[in-house]
Amino acid sequence: MNKHRLVFGGFVMGLISLLVQSVAVVADQAPKETAIDETNFKNFHALSPLISTAGLVESAGLAELKSLGYRYVIDLRLPEEGIEEERAEVKKLGMTYVNIPVGKIWPEDALLEQFASILNSKESKPILIHCASGNRAGMIWSYYQITSGTNVDRALSEGRKIGMKPRWEAALRNRFSIVD
């Protein structure tokens, strides 16, 4: 009987140890709970503990993201909007930089699929999605939400909060045949 208690006790201690190690690994993947210095970002929004959006990001903001555990930066700006400096800075900080250029016309399906693929990957999080103002970030977030099954009104509302302007909202409504 005592022998079984010792074996069971060792088994329980092993499970507790494994659980503590697992929690530590998960905690390492999530951004640290701290307020972000929004002066380094235009129009910053934390959508969840793992996904944030913004407009332009200062160099100090990129360093702050790294210190908070962010892994990916998706930049929706066009190459002529000056993406190379940010690309180099993000890579220097050891994060992954992805440019998904969104201009004034509806993005190609391949770009939208690339965005969804990155967002659906656990390895990409925590992640920042940004453009120059939040307009394109709001549009692509709303698109992703709608295609993921989120209620349309909620998805569009989130897009507007992020910075999506009426032109992109109209494009989304047209794309999904949404009537007011």
C-alpha positions as CSV (number, residue, x, y, z in Angstrom):
1,M,0.0,0.0,0.0
2,N,2.8,2.5,0.9
3,K,4.6,1.5,-2.3
4,H,1.5,2.5,-4.3
5,R,1.2,5.8,-2.5
6,L,4.9,6.6,-3.4
7,V,4.4,5.7,-7.0
8,F,1.1,7.7,-7.2
9,G,2.7,10.6,-5.4
10,G,5.6,10.6,-7.8
11,F,3.2,10.5,-10.7
12,V,1.3,13.4,-9.4
13,M,4.4,15.5,-8.8
14,G,5.6,14.7,-12.3
15,L,2.2,15.9,-13.7
16,I,2.4,19.1,-11.6
17,S,6.0,19.7,-12.9
18,L,4.9,19.2,-16.5
19,L,1.9,21.6,-16.0
20,V,4.1,24.3,-14.5
21,Q,6.6,23.9,-17.5
22,S,3.7,24.1,-20.0
23,V,2.3,27.3,-18.4
24,A,5.7,28.8,-18.5
25,V,6.0,28.1,-22.3
26,V,2.5,29.5,-23.0
27,A,3.3,32.6,-20.9
28,D,6.5,33.1,-22.9
29,Q,4.5,33.2,-26.1
30,A,1.9,35.9,-25.0
31,P,2.8,39.5,-24.8
32,K,3.7,40.7,-21.3
33,E,0.8,42.4,-19.5
34,T,1.8,46.0,-19.6
35,A,0.5,49.3,-21.0
36,I,2.0,50.1,-24.4
37,D,3.4,53.6,-24.9
38,E,0.9,54.8,-27.6
39,T,3.1,57.8,-28.4
40,N,5.2,55.5,-30.5
41,F,2.2,54.4,-32.6
42,K,-0.5,56.2,-34.6
43,N,-3.9,54.8,-33.7
44,F,-2.9,51.8,-31.7
45,H,-5.5,49.2,-30.8
46,A,-5.1,45.9,-28.9
47,L,-7.7,43.6,-30.4
48,S,-6.7,40.7,-28.2
49,P,-3.7,39.8,-26.1
50,L,-2.1,38.4,-29.3
51,I,-3.3,40.8,-32.1
52,S,-2.9,44.5,-32.3
53,T,-3.3,47.1,-35.1
54,A,-2.0,50.6,-35.7
55,G,-1.1,53.2,-38.2
56,L,2.5,54.3,-38.5
57,V,4.9,52.9,-36.0
58,E,8.0,54.7,-34.7
59,S,11.3,52.9,-34.3
60,A,10.9,53.0,-30.5
61,G,7.5,51.4,-31.0
62,L,9.1,48.5,-32.8
63,A,11.6,48.0,-30.0
64,E,8.7,48.1,-27.5
65,L,6.8,45.5,-29.4
66,K,9.9,43.2,-29.3
67,S,10.3,43.8,-25.5
68,L,6.6,42.8,-25.1
69,G,7.1,39.5,-27.0
70,Y,5.7,40.4,-30.4
71,R,6.9,38.1,-33.2
72,Y,5.4,39.4,-36.4
73,V,4.7,42.8,-38.0
74,I,2.4,42.9,-41.0
75,D,2.9,46.1,-42.9
76,L,0.1,47.0,-45.3
77,R,1.8,50.0,-46.8
78,L,3.0,50.2,-50.4
79,P,6.7,50.1,-51.1
80,E,6.7,53.7,-52.1
81,E,5.4,54.6,-48.6
82,G,8.8,53.9,-47.2
83,I,8.7,50.3,-46.0
84,E,12.4,49.4,-46.3
85,E,13.6,51.2,-43.1
86,E,10.9,49.4,-41.1
87,R,11.7,46.0,-42.7
88,A,15.3,46.4,-41.7
89,E,14.5,47.5,-38.2
90,V,12.1,44.7,-37.6
91,K,14.5,42.1,-38.8
92,K,17.3,43.7,-36.7
93,L,15.1,43.2,-33.7
94,G,14.6,39.5,-34.5
95,M,11.0,39.7,-35.4
96,T,9.4,38.7,-38.7
97,Y,8.4,41.4,-41.1
98,V,5.8,40.8,-43.9
99,N,4.7,43.4,-46.4
100,I,1.2,42.8,-47.8
101,P,0.8,45.9,-50.0
102,V,-2.7,47.3,-50.1
103,G,-3.2,50.4,-52.2
104,K,-6.4,52.2,-53.3
105,I,-7.9,49.3,-55.1
106,W,-9.3,46.0,-53.6
107,P,-6.4,43.7,-52.8
108,E,-5.8,40.6,-54.9
109,D,-7.2,37.4,-53.4
110,A,-3.7,36.0,-53.0
111,L,-2.7,38.8,-50.7
112,L,-5.9,38.3,-48.6
113,E,-5.1,34.6,-48.4
114,Q,-1.6,35.3,-47.3
115,F,-2.9,37.6,-44.6
116,A,-5.3,34.9,-43.3
117,S,-2.7,32.3,-43.5
118,I,-0.3,34.3,-41.3
119,L,-3.1,35.2,-38.8
120,N,-4.2,31.6,-38.6
121,S,-0.6,30.5,-37.7
122,K,0.1,30.1,-34.0
123,E,3.8,30.9,-34.7
124,S,3.0,34.4,-35.9
125,K,1.6,35.6,-32.6
126,P,1.8,38.1,-31.0
127,I,1.4,40.2,-34.1
128,L,1.0,43.8,-35.1
129,I,-1.0,44.6,-38.3
130,H,-0.5,48.2,-39.5
131,C,-0.6,50.7,-42.3
132,A,-0.1,54.4,-42.3
133,S,-3.3,55.5,-40.5
134,G,-5.3,52.3,-39.5
135,N,-7.6,52.6,-42.5
136,R,-6.3,49.6,-44.4
137,A,-5.6,47.7,-41.2
138,G,-9.3,48.2,-40.3
139,M,-10.4,47.0,-43.7
140,I,-8.3,43.9,-43.8
141,W,-9.2,43.0,-40.2
142,S,-12.9,43.3,-41.0
143,Y,-12.4,41.2,-44.1
144,Y,-10.6,38.5,-42.1
145,Q,-13.3,38.6,-39.4
146,I,-16.2,38.3,-41.9
147,T,-14.5,35.4,-43.7
148,S,-13.9,33.7,-40.3
149,G,-17.6,33.8,-39.5
150,T,-17.8,36.8,-37.2
151,N,-21.0,38.7,-37.3
152,V,-20.8,41.3,-40.1
153,D,-22.0,44.2,-38.0
154,R,-19.4,43.4,-35.3
155,A,-16.6,43.0,-37.9
156,L,-17.4,46.3,-39.6
157,S,-17.7,48.0,-36.2
158,E,-14.2,46.7,-35.2
159,G,-12.9,47.9,-38.5
160,R,-14.2,51.4,-38.0
161,K,-12.7,51.5,-34.5
162,I,-9.3,50.6,-35.9
163,G,-9.6,53.4,-38.5
164,M,-11.4,52.0,-41.5
165,K,-12.9,54.8,-43.6
166,P,-16.3,54.7,-45.4
167,R,-14.7,53.9,-48.8
168,W,-13.3,50.6,-47.5
169,E,-16.4,49.8,-45.6
170,A,-18.4,50.3,-48.9
171,A,-15.9,48.0,-50.7
172,L,-16.4,45.3,-48.0
173,R,-20.2,45.7,-48.2
174,N,-20.0,45.3,-52.0
175,R,-17.6,42.4,-51.8
176,F,-19.9,40.4,-49.5
177,S,-23.2,41.8,-50.9
178,I,-24.1,43.3,-47.5
179,V,-27.2,45.6,-47.5
180,D,-27.8,48.0,-44.7
